[in-house]
């Protein structure tokens, strides 16, 4: 089963080529190369869930880089990272609100019967499946830790 998101990105590559939009084309090709790398290394065809994991990882890398470039005063590189992040976001699902995240965390904690920090791994594993690509796992981790303390 092929990934709908991957097919959408392939179509966007063609559109960017037709429009001669070099900056966008460069970012889209970067995304496709990440997909191809995983497919070749693992000899698999990517599905949407795995595509979201890759896009989520790429987004996190861009956010980290942008923060470092801002601290260093490199506005040119900040602009490039922001462009890449904006394009990545186009293919990611709608982000969950803080209230939605809190509600999902509470539901998973009660579903797993978690009561202490030692149960955090079990909770995070289930949460990752439910919110992958739609929320920052770092923020969710601190929310779970606060709930279980």
Rosetta blueprint (number, residue, H / E / L):
1 X L
2 X L
3 X L
4 X H
5 X H
6 X H
7 X H
8 X H
9 X H
10 X H
11 X H
12 X H
13 X H
14 X H
15 X H
16 X H
17 X H
18 X H
19 X H
20 X L
21 X L
22 X H
23 X H
24 X H
25 X H
26 X H
27 X H
28 X H
29 X H
30 X H
31 X H
32 X H
33 X H
34 X H
35 X H
36 X H
37 X H
38 X H
39 X H
40 X H
41 X H
42 X H
43 X L
44 X L
45 X L
46 X L
47 X L
48 X H
49 X H
50 X H
51 X H
52 X H
53 X H
54 X H
55 X H
56 X H
57 X H
58 X H
59 X H
60 X H
61 X H
62 X H
63 X H
64 X H
65 X H
66 X H
67 X H
68 X H
69 X H
70 X H
71 X H
72 X H
73 X L
74 X L
75 X H
76 X H
77 X H
78 X H
79 X H
80 X H
81 X H
82 X H
83 X H
84 X H
85 X H
86 X H
87 X H
88 X H
89 X H
90 X H
91 X L
92 X L
93 X L
94 X L
95 X L
96 X L
97 X L
98 X H
99 X H
100 X H
101 X H
102 X H
103 X H
104 X H
105 X H
106 X H
107 X H
108 X H
109 X H
110 X H
111 X H
112 X H
113 X L
114 X L
115 X L
116 X L
117 X H
118 X H
119 X H
120 X H
121 X H
122 X H
123 X H
124 X H
125 X H
126 X H
127 X H
128 X H
129 X H
130 X H
131 X H
132 X L
133 X L
134 X L
135 X L
136 X L
137 X H
138 X H
139 X H
140 X H
141 X H
142 X H
143 X H
144 X H
145 X H
146 X H
147 X H
148 X H
149 X L
